[in-house]
Amino acid sequence: MSETTTGTVRRAPVDLPPPFGDNNIEREPLWYEFGAGCDEPSVPSWTWVPEPPMTSHVAPPPPACVRGGRRTELPRGTAELLGTLPFPHGRAAPSDPDEALAHALVAAFGVQWSDPENVYNPHRGYASPRCLYPVQVFVDDGERWHLLEPERHALTALTSGRHRGRHRRIALTGRYTRIPRGYKWFRGSLVNLELGITLRSLALALELFGLSGRLVLPHEGSADLLDELGLTPSWEWSLPLVIELGPDDAARSADEPEPSGVPEDRPQDAALRDLVRVNRAQAFTDPATPVTPAVPARLPSAPGASEDWAELMWQRNSGRMPRGLLGMSGRRTRMPAGSVRDAIRWLGVPPPGPTLRAVSELVTVTAVVQDVEGHEDGIHRARDSEAVLLSADRTAAARLEAEYGYGLSTDAGCDIRNAAAIWFLSVKPRELFTRFGPGGWSAAQYYCGWALHGLCLSATAHGMFARPVRAFNEIPTQRILGLEPDEMVALAAVAGAPRHATHELLDIRV
């Protein structure tokens, strides 16, 4: 093996010297450079820069472009409407498309509950680290842009920027500064993953309310959309995913922004500056592509599952803890075979568009399963819609808990050893770059977020929590799972039966 820049033995193509060696936050930019062709990427300078503790982070105020904007309340009763739709195949039949879109926005992004015993609130229908929700939603009604403000249950008209065209659109863009500085370059990955999660949440909501849309991935003109929205400084924001609404109109291309040619301001933060560089490398050429269904076809109802969509969205959680404790807590219990079978079905729903679909074929799904009917305890690989046993390793879950970055402590729960399934989505960055260029990095994370949200809904349907994580020590985890040294864990999720009974939650649905 070769040595790192500090003289320690390099254990894998991507490695850092202690104390950062297995830290995903610090390893992330090295994976990108490895994918781009550097066989032994060096440690970026910002790795050694101390940052304020995560708990000191204060979210920035709303963007200046909404200051003084007229606020329009969204319709009430979305939860009641969802409560009339049987899970999994109930659909609404609204007669007014404007009202349907408003309900779809609430279903996709609206607040669900607040937990008086949780340090992070409020909770929505999809997972977000520390309830930071860096992805912001902008809605174009054909005449002007609005910011969706879920906590206010309202759309707020923008007061700066400029409006182009007459087409109804939704833009999803991540604000990096909503994430603590301590995440450094990893902020880019968190935003990309959540963009994929929110894309599927929106796709599901459009499906439930009978609406269609077309996805436009970031392209060479996408940075100009940030200017159109009045988002300054633009480096705070990722290139948007755009969902066009209404009938397909071939004339819309005349209204699409072209590259402005004006250089973008650059942040002083070196890690943020570099992750913005990576984000701006996206130049996808896919045409606007229909947003595909988010729910697997012919999905059976799970025994004891939520009876309707409102209940499913309400029950989704990442592993509640009592008394303000952090982490997650689970218990060993026998789960039905359908809990794994259905999860693979949700994971197998293709994302919209040829690029994301092709990228999904490079992602490997591995699961550590225990106490599931019809499945031997051990390590499984998802192949051809089935879980195929790789190793009957009954110790795998316990060994993975020992490699988790947030172990059991007096103020945090960690019952990975008791999980029914621990899911891993992995990919080889070098293959991504070879097939798709630098944009393949972001595309893979969009897909993994898309897949992860489906996995979370599947777990909820079987009475389990599903906690998305990126905190496993990567090199030991590779070896436990039998992954290749050049294979990166893009995202993982811990799914299991809750140990603690659900305590009282504040229902904040409107």
Secondary structure by P-SEA (a helix, b strand, c coil): ccccccccccccccccccccccccccaaaaaaaaaaccccccccccccccccccccbbbbcccccccccbbbbccccaaaaaaaccccccccccccaaaaaaaaaaacccccbbbcccccccccccccccccccbbbbbbcccbbbbbbccccbbbbbccccccccccbbbbbbcccccccccccaaaaaaaaaaaaaaaaaaaaaaaacccbbbbccccaaaaaaaaacccccccccccbbbbccccccccccccccccccbbbbbccaaaaaaaaaaaccccccccccccccccccccccccccccaaaaaaacccccccccccbbbbbbbbbccaaaaaaaaaaacccccaaaaaaaaabbbbbbccccccccccbbbbcccbbbbcccccaaaaaaaaaccccccccbbbccccccbbbbbbbcaaaaaaccccaaaaaaaaaaaaaaaaaaaaaaaacbbbbbbcccccaaaaaaacccccccccbbbbbbcccccccccccccc
